[in-house]
Amino acid sequence: MTIKSTLKLSLVAMAVMSTAQAGVGGDDLPPARPGQCFTKAFYPAKYATSTERVLATEASEKVQVIPAKYGWTTQKIKVSDGTQRTITIPATYKTVYERVLAVPATKTWRTSLRTNAPEASSTLMNAARSAGMPVDSAMPRTCFYECYAPAKYQRITEKVLASEASQRVVAVPAKYKTVTKRILVSEGTEKLIKSPAQYKTVRERVMVSPARTEWKKTKCQDRGCNQSEVVCLVEVPAVYKVVTKKVVAKPVATRKVTTPPVYRTVQVQQLVEPASSRTIPVPATYKTITKTQKVANGQYGWTNSPSNCSNAISTGYAAANGSDVGNGAGSAVGNGAGAGSRLSSSARPTGNKVCLTATPPKYNKVSKRVVATPARTRAVATPAQYKTIRIKKLISPASERRIAIPATYKTVTKKRMVADGYAKWVQVVCKSNMSQTTIMRVQRALKDAGFYHGPLDGIWGASSKAAARDYQKAKGLPVAGLSVATMTSLGL
């Protein structure tokens, strides 16, 4: 026999001895009458059930990453400073006509009334004057006849302006060079990467019922007991429940990841030297014109009528310088006659005559090229060139929003003893009174109460006993077989 079995039998024997001594002494037995039966009933300990909230998951926090916001915008960048060039606008010229006085307006004694007739020579005019011809008071279209020595003319050349001096402007174009420029097309970006919280599950042992002692029935089974059933005080160990809970092993965190800005290389035309101009002088030009100029006057011998030469008044001298008259012959005036004397009847017209003509002035139309607008330059500039590019710009940086996650709890039911169990003598139905009819009545009452599910056979077997024990526990009655209190509760 093992030590454990020996110890158990000793405890049972001690309990039986205590029960026997109590029965012999009768100090706890109630007053009894003949025909009444008693047994030692066990009143179980009373327990109160309570609930307790225990931590299931610790409080933590959740991080919500708010990504950075970017927006596209356009930006104008200069890719060329623009160009400059000088346009030469040449001088414009115009031809103007100038009236150059060739022959002034005069009253001229000519050899006839034709305006294109030769002029009378001064000799002839003096001869006519000395002959008494009223040459100074004569009216135009008056003619005096004698001989005529025409005036002498010569052709002279004169240099006149053909085009004024001017200047020519030569344009010097602007100079450019192409340079490489680095421009920003996208700013650097940043974003937050979230590392989620890490959890671990821990197990915690929670006591739901403390250790206690209680009375329990047990079978003697011929182990030195003098009764078939005994009540023993046994130790009931504490009851524990293992609770799992989730705790934070590593809290949530974030880390920032950045990308560098993006640049683009473009070719830009840049002005090195602006456009300019250079002026070249253009000299004036001239042309030569020819005109006629009188150098000597003719001489005249006069009479007032070609048919009255015999009455002509002599000048007293011949035409000067042997001037040709009429037919080109040298005229001899007078033949010895004095001045103021009339010619003899043998005189004849020499064919020379002088007539007073009014000659309007004569002008020569001379053309010359003059500057209408001087040469000049005009700077023509093309505007600077721009290019519109799209740039990605940061509107709001990445951020995080922490959201608190409250702790979670679960409810654990705990059972605690509020009154110890004890044993007491109670009155039971005697075996002699447990007839089949009585047992059937008890079975029917337990079945109606919902505790018995077997046949109504009047046999007080294991199922009937178990139903009676369940009923007693439910009603708070002492668990002691078929007690009188149980019969009373069943209404029997």
Secondary structure, DSSP 8 states (H G I E B T S, - for coil): --HHHHHHHHHHHHHHHHHHHHHHHTSS-----TT-EEEEEEE--EEEEEEEEEEEE--EEEEEEE--EEEEEEEEEEEE---EEEEEE--EEEEEEEEEEEE--EEEEESSSSTTS-BBBHHHHHHHHHTT--TTT--TT-EEEEEE-B-EEEEEEEEEEEE--EEEEEEE--EEEEEEEEEEEE--EEEEEEE--EEEEEEEEEEEE--EEEEEEEE-TTSS-SSSEEEEEEEE--EEEEEEEEEEEE--EEEEEEE--EEEEEEEEEEEE--EEEEEEE--EEEEEEEEEEEE--BEE--S-GGGGGG-B--SS--GGG-EETTTEE----TT--TT-B--TT----SEEEEEEEE--EEEEEEEEEEEE--EEEEEE---EEEEEEEEEEEE--EEEEEEE--EEEEEEEEEEEE--EEEEEEE--GGG--HHHHHHHHHHHHHHT---S---S---HHHHHHHHHHHHHHT--BSSSBHHHHHHTT-
